[in-house]
Amino acid sequence: MGYQVPEIEFPSIKIPKGKLRYLSFDEEKRLLKAIDPRREVKGLSRYGERPEQTQQEMQDLYDFIVILLDTGARHTEMATLVWQRVDVKERTITLWRPKVKNESILYMTDRVYEILSRRIRQRDGEFVFTNRSGEARGYVASTFRRAFGRAGLSDCSVHTLRHTHATRLIQNIVTG
């Protein structure tokens, strides 16, 4: 049409090598079975006879992993989540995302709603997930490695849970 247009230099996009790792439905079931707080564990008493601290730590890991799977949140975002950002009535979580410096509203799945409804009745501090001293939960890679290992998923990391959530969203769009 006769317009003069300068040459446009498009930015390069880095495409990661290899396949993006996410859990299949079967792998997710295996993981949840492997971390079930009521499971029989060699060298550990039956569920009701275990020390309260042990029961709580096992339940915390299970709850934490389910919430990461169902929200797609990063570990740090959930580990530092405070109760004032959880609205069980509206079934929402207002999440501050420090990596991208924005706030998001997440809607709870039924599993997340059940977990947070139970946990809110038992809360004893400002954080949803705490360490033994009541502060925000820290990151312990070995905890997740052992959980994935028990499920036979040695090639996974905590970030795999985020990828799984994103993949489920895409699968739901494609399959309707």
Secondary structure, DSSP 8 states (H G I E B T S, - for coil): ----------------SS------HHHHHHHHHHT-TTS--TTS--GGGS-HHHHHHHHHHHHHHHHHHHH---HHHHHT-BGGGEETTTTEEEEEETTTTEEEEEE--HHHHHHHHHHHHH--SSBSSB-TTSSB----HHHHHHHHHHTT-TT--HHHHHHHHHHHHHHHHHH-
